[in-house]
Amino acid sequence: MSLTFYYVPMSTSSITEAVLAELDILCDRVQLSIADGDTRKPDFLKVNPNGRVPAIVHEGTAIGEA
């Protein structure tokens, strides 16, 4: 299973991070910085065009906030 979790520490990403930990789901983690503009960079906007975290890419399918 391929899962990539995009997050910003101390944000709403913390809830998703806790769920992944509780379910013992292994994933690649990509830490972003809002202050550095990481959520507005073209690479991340391909994952979530809204520029928001958390975001997950599961088996090549991007899942943004709902």
Residue, then its C-alpha position, 0 to 999 in steps of 0.5 A: m500500500s502506498l500512502t503519503f501524508y502531507y501535514v503541518p505540525m500543530s494544525t488541523s493535520s494533527i487529527t489525521e496524524a493521530v488517527l494514522a498513529e492509532l490505526d498503526i498505518l505506515c505512510d510516508r510523511v511530508q512536512l510542510s511549512i505555511a510560513d515558507g509558502d509550501t502549501r502554495k507551491p505548484d507541487f503541493l497544489k497538484v495534490n490539493p488545489n485548495g492549498r490546505v492540509p491535511a492531504i493524503v495520496h493513496e495509491g496515486t489518488a489525492i484526497g484533500e480535506a472534506 
